[in-house]
């Protein structure tokens, strides 16, 4: 096939899209919708761009692009450190509050449940007002809540603070990845997506290093939380020092220079356009929520209880378990970066499908070994592919998102998936603590290994199937997208649609309805 050979248009409808997506998975060229200078659209097969070496891709980023990327990466890393400061210290917290490990994981469940609400609030604020100040507020309040956790006197207070923590934690992801990736060149986004997503793994590594450094005493968990508070507040202060994203700066400049633009920018215009977007993209919203539910189960099931698994079933000391956890997540950082990079050429969906299937094959080698070295090696390669699949997600979600909603859409779908998967740690702990197997000394130990292995196998297969039948918009250009609610450059038909919906919200007739009514009155008078 020639690179410009015509292709069938992108399918509409759930079953038609699934059938087309499955077929496209086995065709090397990419089905692409192209718009010419006259606004006419056609679909054609295009060859993927040749894979460029990472150094040349790094050089394509401007100093400003690197600045935004690194601030987004730092915020996402601090967010992950905050979360894992609890998950890797489950045993310490259970002893401190004199409760079970399953009860402690209730805090993880509550955090994940409320993250979706935070994603909706701060994501929509980020799309309406800009990426900067919602992120600043998020990060500073997260730091304050980490400090509040330290001063919790009872387990009930601890759970209440962690619930509030989840609300603010949910707003970080959408704003961070939108800010980081919208300033990257198109052909570098696969690589930068892989690096960006590994902020989550890097946060885990840093939290595990902190846990290793403070030792295994019961009260040492507080020191890790102090470090987390400093990282979060530092991220908020750092973001205050840098400018807003260029789309929002340009939108404000136009409103100042043009009275007509300023008049068109009504507060209700953003919410009207949000309603129109949801009416048009609701199937994509549901698909992304299902995909992110699988993915969040994937990461939480394979890692949140892994330190506990090594401490209880494998009977490692705290230092040895922490070192193995660090190497495991180092594998995640490497895998996410490499597979995210390859997805720019190999395809987003193919990369996810292959990585998830390989992780499923590696499960026996992941849970059966004994000793620190073997568990470190198997954990490294397992997380290489688990987080390798995850490395594609930031750019994949951004490309599937409506261009004007790249803060709220990825954040909300990701966090709703997190909310649905929120009981994952509790489920793993509850099943493991109620089922037993023989340990190294022949005595019964909690069956964390079999529980995590079976669950991860089911999840990996679910991800492969969901992704194989889903859409892909690799290479989509969203960097010049207008700000949601700005009517600049919008076609007349969309303006009329926005005005019509806005009039319904305000309980008044639209301009078109008023004209039709006036014509009817004039006709009656003429009769």
C-alpha positions as CSV (number, residue, x, y, z in Angstrom):
1,X,0.0,0.0,0.0
2,X,1.2,3.6,-0.7
3,X,1.4,5.9,2.3
4,X,-1.5,7.9,0.9
5,X,-3.8,5.1,-0.1
6,X,-7.4,5.9,0.8
7,X,-8.9,4.0,3.7
8,X,-12.5,3.5,4.9
9,X,-13.6,6.3,7.3
10,X,-13.3,5.8,11.0
11,X,-16.3,3.7,12.1
12,X,-19.1,5.0,14.2
13,X,-20.9,3.0,16.8
14,X,-19.6,0.6,19.4
15,X,-19.6,-2.7,17.4
16,X,-18.4,-1.1,14.2
17,X,-15.5,0.6,16.0
18,X,-14.6,-2.6,17.9
19,X,-14.5,-4.6,14.6
20,X,-12.5,-1.9,12.8
21,X,-10.1,-1.5,15.7
22,X,-9.4,-5.3,15.9
23,X,-8.6,-5.4,12.2
24,X,-6.4,-2.3,12.4
25,X,-4.4,-3.9,15.1
26,X,-2.9,-6.3,12.6
27,X,-2.2,-3.7,9.9
28,X,1.1,-1.9,10.2
29,X,0.0,1.4,8.7
30,X,-2.3,3.7,10.6
31,X,-5.8,4.7,9.6
32,X,-5.6,8.6,9.7
33,X,-8.2,11.3,9.2
34,X,-6.7,14.2,7.2
35,X,-8.1,17.7,6.9
36,X,-7.0,19.8,3.9
37,X,-6.8,23.6,3.6
38,X,-10.4,23.8,2.6
39,X,-11.6,22.0,5.7
40,X,-12.4,18.8,3.8
41,X,-11.8,15.5,5.5
42,X,-10.7,12.2,4.1
43,X,-9.2,9.0,5.6
44,X,-6.0,7.4,4.4
45,X,-3.4,4.8,5.5
46,X,-0.1,6.4,6.7
47,X,3.2,4.8,7.5
48,X,4.4,5.4,11.1
49,X,7.2,7.8,11.4
50,X,10.6,6.2,11.6
51,X,11.8,5.7,15.2
52,X,14.2,8.5,16.1
53,X,16.9,8.1,18.8
54,X,15.9,9.4,22.2
55,X,18.7,12.1,22.2
56,X,17.4,13.7,19.1
57,X,13.9,13.7,20.5
58,X,15.1,15.3,23.7
59,X,16.8,18.0,21.7
60,X,13.5,18.9,20.0
61,X,12.1,20.2,23.3
62,X,12.6,23.9,23.9
63,X,13.8,25.2,27.3
64,X,10.2,26.1,28.1
65,X,9.0,22.7,27.0
66,X,11.5,21.0,29.3
67,X,10.5,23.3,32.2
68,X,6.8,22.5,31.9
69,X,7.6,18.8,31.5
70,X,9.9,18.6,34.5
71,X,7.4,20.5,36.7
72,X,4.6,18.1,35.7
73,X,6.9,15.1,36.3
74,X,7.9,16.5,39.8
75,X,4.2,17.1,40.7
76,X,3.2,13.6,39.7
77,X,6.2,12.1,41.5
78,X,5.3,13.9,44.7
79,X,1.7,12.8,44.3
80,X,2.9,9.2,44.0
81,X,5.2,9.5,47.0
82,X,2.3,10.8,49.1
83,X,0.2,7.8,48.2
84,X,2.9,5.1,48.6
85,X,4.0,6.6,51.9
86,X,1.0,4.8,53.3
87,X,0.9,1.6,51.2
88,X,4.5,0.5,51.9
89,X,4.1,1.1,55.6
90,X,0.9,-0.9,56.1
91,X,2.6,-3.1,58.7
92,X,3.9,-0.2,60.7
93,X,0.6,1.7,60.7
94,X,-1.3,-1.5,61.8
95,X,1.0,-1.8,64.8
96,X,0.9,2.0,65.6
97,X,-3.0,2.1,65.6
98,X,-3.3,-1.4,67.0
99,X,-5.5,-2.7,64.1
100,X,-5.3,-5.2,61.3
101,X,-3.5,-4.6,58.0
102,X,-6.9,-4.9,56.2
103,X,-8.3,-2.1,58.3
104,X,-5.3,0.1,57.4
105,X,-5.9,-0.5,53.7
106,X,-9.3,1.0,54.2
107,X,-7.4,4.3,54.1
108,X,-6.2,3.4,50.6
109,X,-9.8,2.6,49.6
110,X,-11.1,5.9,50.9
111,X,-8.3,7.8,49.2
112,X,-9.0,6.2,45.8
113,X,-12.8,6.6,46.2
114,X,-12.6,10.4,46.6
115,X,-9.9,11.0,44.0
116,X,-12.5,11.1,41.2
117,X,-14.3,14.0,42.8
118,X,-11.0,15.9,43.0
119,X,-10.3,15.1,39.4
120,X,-13.6,16.5,38.3
121,X,-13.3,19.7,40.3
122,X,-9.7,20.5,39.6
123,X,-9.7,19.1,36.1
124,X,-12.6,21.4,35.0
125,X,-10.9,24.3,36.8
126,X,-7.7,23.5,34.9
127,X,-9.6,23.5,31.5
128,X,-11.5,26.7,32.3
129,X,-9.0,28.9,34.1
130,X,-5.6,27.3,33.3
131,X,-3.2,24.6,34.6
132,X,-1.3,26.8,37.0
133,X,-3.3,27.7,40.1
134,X,-5.4,24.5,40.4
135,X,-2.1,22.6,40.6
136,X,-0.6,25.1,43.1
137,X,-3.6,24.7,45.4
138,X,-3.6,20.9,45.0
139,X,0.0,20.4,45.9
140,X,0.1,22.8,48.9
141,X,-3.1,21.4,50.4
142,X,-1.7,17.8,49.9
143,X,1.4,18.7,51.9
144,X,-0.8,20.2,54.7
145,X,-2.9,17.0,54.8
146,X,0.2,14.9,55.1
147,X,1.1,16.8,58.2
148,X,-2.4,16.4,59.5
149,X,-2.1,12.7,59.1
150,X,1.0,12.7,61.3
151,X,-0.9,14.4,64.1
152,X,-3.9,12.0,63.9
153,X,-4.6,10.7,67.4
154,X,-7.0,7.9,66.6
155,X,-7.6,5.6,63.7
156,X,-10.9,7.3,63.0
157,X,-9.1,10.7,62.6
158,X,-6.5,9.0,60.4
159,X,-9.2,7.7,58.1
160,X,-11.0,11.1,58.0
161,X,-7.8,12.9,57.0
162,X,-6.9,10.3,54.3
163,X,-10.4,10.7,52.8
164,X,-9.9,14.5,52.5
165,X,-6.4,13.8,51.2
166,X,-7.9,11.7,48.3
167,X,-10.1,14.6,47.3
168,X,-7.1,16.9,46.6
169,X,-4.9,14.1,45.4
170,X,-7.3,13.4,42.5
171,X,-6.7,16.8,40.9
172,X,-3.0,16.4,40.2
173,X,-2.9,13.8,37.4
174,X,-5.0,15.6,34.7
175,X,-3.4,19.0,35.1
176,X,0.2,17.5,35.4
177,X,0.0,15.4,32.2
178,X,-1.8,18.1,30.2
179,X,0.8,20.7,31.1
180,X,3.7,18.3,30.5
181,X,2.7,16.9,27.2
182,X,1.1,19.9,25.4
183,X,4.5,21.5,25.2
184,X,6.3,18.4,23.7
185,X,6.7,17.9,19.9
186,X,4.3,15.3,18.4
187,X,7.0,12.7,17.6
188,X,8.6,12.9,21.0
189,X,5.3,12.4,23.0
190,X,5.6,8.6,23.2
191,X,9.0,8.8,24.9
192,X,8.0,11.7,27.1
193,X,4.7,9.9,28.1
194,X,6.7,6.9,29.2
195,X,9.0,9.0,31.3
196,X,6.2,11.1,32.7
197,X,4.1,8.1,33.8
198,X,7.1,6.7,35.6
199,X,6.9,9.6,38.0
200,X,4.4,7.2,39.7
201,X,7.1,4.5,40.0
202,X,9.8,7.1,40.9
203,X,7.5,8.3,43.8
204,X,7.3,4.6,44.9
205,X,11.1,4.2,44.8
206,X,11.7,7.4,46.7
207,X,9.1,6.4,49.3
208,X,10.7,2.9,49.6
209,X,14.1,4.5,50.0
210,X,12.7,6.8,52.7
211,X,11.2,3.8,54.4
212,X,14.5,1.9,54.2
213,X,16.3,4.9,55.6
214,X,14.1,5.5,58.7
215,X,14.2,1.8,59.7
216,X,11.5,-0.6,60.9
217,X,10.5,1.0,64.2
218,X,6.7,1.6,64.6
219,X,6.9,5.4,64.9
220,X,9.2,5.8,61.9
221,X,6.2,6.1,59.5
222,X,5.8,9.7,60.6
223,X,9.3,10.7,59.2
224,X,8.3,9.4,55.8
225,X,5.1,11.5,55.9
226,X,7.1,14.6,56.8
227,X,9.3,14.0,53.7
228,X,6.1,13.6,51.6
229,X,4.7,16.9,53.0
230,X,7.9,18.7,52.0
231,X,7.8,17.3,48.5
232,X,4.2,18.3,47.9
233,X,4.5,21.8,49.3
234,X,7.7,22.3,47.3
235,X,6.0,21.3,44.1
236,X,3.2,23.9,44.7
237,X,5.7,26.7,45.4
238,X,7.8,25.7,42.3
239,X,4.7,25.8,40.1
240,X,4.0,29.4,41.4
241,X,7.3,30.6,39.9
242,X,6.5,29.6,36.3
243,X,3.9,31.0,33.7
244,X,0.6,29.6,32.6
245,X,0.3,27.3,29.6
246,X,0.4,29.2,26.2
247,X,-3.2,28.4,25.2
248,X,-4.5,30.3,28.3
249,X,-2.1,33.2,27.9
250,X,-3.1,33.6,24.3
251,X,-6.8,33.4,25.1
252,X,-6.5,36.2,27.8
253,X,-4.5,38.3,25.3
254,X,-7.2,38.0,22.7
255,X,-9.9,38.9,25.2
256,X,-8.0,42.1,26.2
257,X,-7.4,43.1,22.6
258,X,-10.8,42.3,21.1
259,X,-14.1,43.5,22.6
260,X,-16.1,41.0,20.5
261,X,-13.9,38.1,21.9
262,X,-14.4,39.4,25.4
263,X,-18.2,39.6,24.9
264,X,-18.3,36.0,23.6
265,X,-16.4,34.7,26.6
266,X,-19.2,34.1,29.1
267,X,-18.8,32.1,32.2
268,X,-21.6,29.8,31.1
269,X,-20.0,29.2,27.7
270,X,-17.5,26.7,29.2
271,X,-20.3,24.7,30.9
272,X,-22.4,24.7,27.8
273,X,-19.5,23.4,25.7
274,X,-18.9,20.8,28.4
275,X,-22.4,19.5,28.0
276,X,-22.1,19.4,24.2
277,X,-18.8,17.5,24.6
278,X,-20.4,14.9,26.9
279,X,-23.3,14.5,24.6
280,X,-21.0,13.8,21.7
281,X,-18.2,11.9,23.5
282,X,-20.1,9.9,26.1
283,X,-19.1,6.5,24.6
284,X,-15.5,7.5,24.6
285,X,-15.8,8.5,28.3
286,X,-17.2,5.1,29.2
287,X,-14.6,3.3,27.2
288,X,-11.7,5.2,28.9
289,X,-13.3,4.6,32.3
290,X,-13.4,0.9,31.6
291,X,-9.8,0.9,30.4
292,X,-8.6,2.9,33.4
293,X,-10.5,0.6,35.8
294,X,-8.5,-2.3,34.4
295,X,-5.3,-0.4,34.6
296,X,-5.8,0.8,38.1
297,X,-6.6,-2.8,39.3
298,X,-3.4,-3.8,37.4
299,X,-1.0,-1.5,39.3
300,X,-2.7,-1.7,42.7
301,X,-3.0,-5.5,42.7
302,X,0.5,-6.1,41.5
303,X,2.3,-3.6,43.8
304,X,0.4,-2.2,46.8
305,X,0.7,-5.5,48.8
306,X,4.0,-6.6,47.4
307,X,6.0,-5.4,50.3
308,X,3.6,-7.1,52.7
309,X,3.9,-10.3,50.6
310,X,7.7,-10.3,51.0
311,X,7.5,-9.6,54.7
312,X,4.9,-12.2,55.5
313,X,4.9,-15.0,53.0
314,X,8.6,-14.8,52.0
315,X,9.6,-13.8,55.6
316,X,12.1,-11.1,54.5
317,X,13.4,-8.5,56.9
318,X,12.1,-4.9,56.5
319,X,15.4,-3.8,54.9
320,X,15.5,-6.6,52.4
321,X,11.9,-6.1,51.4
322,X,12.5,-2.4,50.9
323,X,15.5,-3.1,48.7
324,X,13.6,-5.6,46.6
325,X,10.7,-3.1,46.3
326,X,13.1,-0.4,45.1
327,X,14.6,-2.7,42.4
328,X,11.0,-3.7,41.4
329,X,10.0,-0.1,40.7
330,X,13.3,0.6,39.1
331,X,12.2,-2.0,36.5
332,X,8.9,-0.1,36.3
333,X,10.8,3.2,35.5
334,X,12.9,1.5,32.8
335,X,10.0,-0.4,31.2
336,X,7.6,2.5,31.2
337,X,10.2,4.7,29.4
338,X,11.2,2.1,26.8
339,X,7.7,0.9,25.9
340,X,6.3,4.4,25.9
341,X,9.0,5.4,23.5
342,X,8.4,2.4,21.3
343,X,4.7,3.1,21.2
344,X,5.3,6.1,19.0
345,X,6.4,3.7,16.2
346,X,4.9,0.4,17.2
347,X,1.5,1.8,18.0
348,X,-0.2,2.7,21.3
349,X,-2.6,-0.3,21.4
350,X,0.0,-2.9,20.2
351,X,2.4,-1.7,22.9
352,X,-0.2,-2.1,25.6
353,X,-1.5,-5.5,24.4
354,X,2.0,-7.0,24.1
355,X,3.2,-5.7,27.5
356,X,0.1,-6.8,29.4
357,X,0.3,-10.3,27.9
358,X,4.0,-10.7,28.7
359,X,3.3,-9.6,32.3
360,X,0.7,-12.4,32.6
361,X,3.2,-15.0,31.3
362,X,5.7,-13.8,33.9
363,X,3.4,-14.3,37.0
364,X,4.8,-17.7,38.1
365,X,8.4,-16.3,38.0
366,X,7.1,-13.3,40.0
367,X,5.5,-15.1,43.0
368,X,7.4,-18.4,43.3
369,X,11.0,-17.5,44.0
370,X,12.5,-17.3,47.5
371,X,15.1,-14.9,48.8
372,X,15.8,-11.2,48.3
373,X,17.9,-11.6,45.0
374,X,15.4,-13.8,43.2
375,X,12.4,-11.7,44.3
376,X,14.2,-8.5,43.2
377,X,15.0,-9.9,39.8
378,X,11.5,-11.3,39.2
379,X,9.9,-8.1,40.5
380,X,12.0,-6.0,38.2
381,X,10.9,-7.8,35.1
382,X,7.3,-8.0,36.2
383,X,7.0,-4.3,36.8
384,X,9.0,-3.6,33.6
385,X,6.0,-4.8,31.6
386,X,3.2,-3.7,34.0
387,X,4.4,-0.2,34.0
388,X,5.5,-0.5,30.4
389,X,1.9,-0.8,29.5
390,X,1.2,2.1,31.8
391,X,3.9,4.2,30.1
392,X,1.7,4.6,27.1
393,X,-1.4,5.8,29.0
394,X,-0.7,9.5,29.5
395,X,-0.3,10.2,25.8
396,X,-3.0,7.6,24.8
397,X,-5.5,9.3,27.1
398,X,-4.5,12.8,25.8
399,X,-4.9,11.7,22.2
400,X,-8.4,10.2,22.9
401,X,-9.5,13.3,24.8
402,X,-11.5,16.1,23.2
403,X,-8.6,18.7,22.6
404,X,-10.2,21.4,24.8
405,X,-10.7,19.1,27.7
406,X,-7.3,17.5,28.2
407,X,-7.0,18.3,31.9
408,X,-10.5,17.1,33.0
409,X,-11.1,14.2,30.6
410,X,-7.9,12.2,31.4
411,X,-8.1,13.1,35.0
412,X,-11.7,12.2,35.5
413,X,-11.6,8.9,33.5
414,X,-8.4,7.9,35.3
415,X,-9.7,8.7,38.8
416,X,-13.1,7.1,38.2
417,X,-11.2,4.0,37.2
418,X,-9.3,4.5,40.4
419,X,-12.5,4.8,42.4
420,X,-13.9,1.6,40.9
421,X,-10.7,-0.2,41.7
422,X,-10.4,1.3,45.1
423,X,-11.1,-1.9,47.1
424,X,-8.2,-3.7,45.3
425,X,-5.8,-3.6,48.2
426,X,-8.5,-4.5,50.7
427,X,-9.6,-7.4,48.5
428,X,-6.1,-8.7,48.2
429,X,-5.4,-8.4,51.9
430,X,-8.8,-9.8,53.0
431,X,-8.5,-12.9,50.7
432,X,-4.8,-13.4,51.7
433,X,-5.4,-13.1,55.4
434,X,-8.3,-15.7,55.2
435,X,-6.3,-18.2,53.1
436,X,-3.0,-19.8,54.1
437,X,-0.2,-21.8,52.6
438,X,3.0,-23.4,54.0
439,X,5.8,-20.9,54.6
440,X,9.6,-21.5,54.5
441,X,9.6,-23.1,57.9
442,X,6.6,-25.3,57.1
443,X,4.2,-23.2,59.2
444,X,1.1,-21.6,57.7
445,X,1.5,-18.1,56.3
446,X,-1.0,-15.7,54.6
447,X,-1.4,-16.5,50.9
448,X,-0.5,-13.2,49.3
449,X,1.4,-14.8,46.4
450,X,-1.5,-16.9,44.9
451,X,-4.0,-14.2,45.5
452,X,-2.0,-11.5,43.7
453,X,-1.0,-13.9,40.9
454,X,-4.5,-15.1,40.0
455,X,-5.9,-11.5,40.2
456,X,-3.1,-10.0,38.1
457,X,-3.5,-12.8,35.4
458,X,-7.2,-12.0,35.0
459,X,-6.6,-8.2,34.9
460,X,-3.7,-8.5,32.3
461,X,-6.0,-10.4,30.0
462,X,-8.8,-7.9,30.5
463,X,-6.5,-5.0,29.5
464,X,-5.3,-6.8,26.4
465,X,-8.9,-7.5,25.2
466,X,-10.2,-4.0,26.1
467,X,-7.3,-2.3,24.3
468,X,-7.4,-4.6,21.3
469,X,-11.0,-3.6,20.5
470,X,-10.7,0.1,21.4
471,X,-9.8,3.2,19.4
472,X,-6.4,4.8,18.8
473,X,-5.5,8.4,17.7
474,X,-1.8,8.2,17.7
475,X,-0.1,11.4,16.5
476,X,-3.2,13.6,17.1
477,X,-2.2,17.3,17.2
478,X,-3.7,19.0,20.2
479,X,-1.0,21.6,21.0
480,X,-2.9,24.4,19.3
481,X,-6.3,23.6,20.6
482,X,-8.3,26.5,21.8
483,X,-9.4,26.9,25.4
484,X,-12.8,25.4,26.2
485,X,-15.5,28.1,26.3
486,X,-13.6,30.4,23.8
487,X,-15.6,30.9,20.6
488,X,-12.6,32.0,18.5
489,X,-12.3,30.0,15.4
490,X,-15.5,28.0,16.1
491,X,-17.7,27.3,13.1
492,X,-21.1,29.0,12.9
493,X,-23.0,25.8,13.4
494,X,-21.2,25.1,16.8
495,X,-21.8,28.7,17.9
496,X,-25.5,28.3,17.2
497,X,-25.5,25.0,19.1
498,X,-23.8,26.6,22.1
499,X,-26.2,29.5,22.0
500,X,-29.2,27.1,21.8
501,X,-28.1,25.0,24.8
502,X,-27.2,28.2,26.8
503,X,-30.6,29.6,26.2
504,X,-32.2,26.3,27.5
505,X,-30.0,26.6,30.6
506,X,-31.2,30.2,31.1
507,X,-34.8,29.4,30.4
508,X,-35.1,31.7,27.4
509,X,-35.7,31.1,23.7
510,X,-32.7,30.9,21.4
511,X,-32.1,33.4,18.7
512,X,-33.2,31.0,16.0
513,X,-36.4,30.2,17.9
514,X,-37.1,33.9,18.4
515,X,-36.7,34.5,14.6
516,X,-39.0,31.7,13.8
517,X,-41.6,33.0,16.2
518,X,-41.3,36.5,14.7
519,X,-41.8,35.1,11.2
520,X,-44.9,33.2,12.3
521,X,-46.4,36.4,13.8
522,X,-45.7,38.4,10.6
523,X,-47.3,35.7,8.5
524,X,-50.4,35.8,10.7
525,X,-50.6,39.6,10.4
526,X,-50.3,39.4,6.7
527,X,-53.2,37.0,6.6
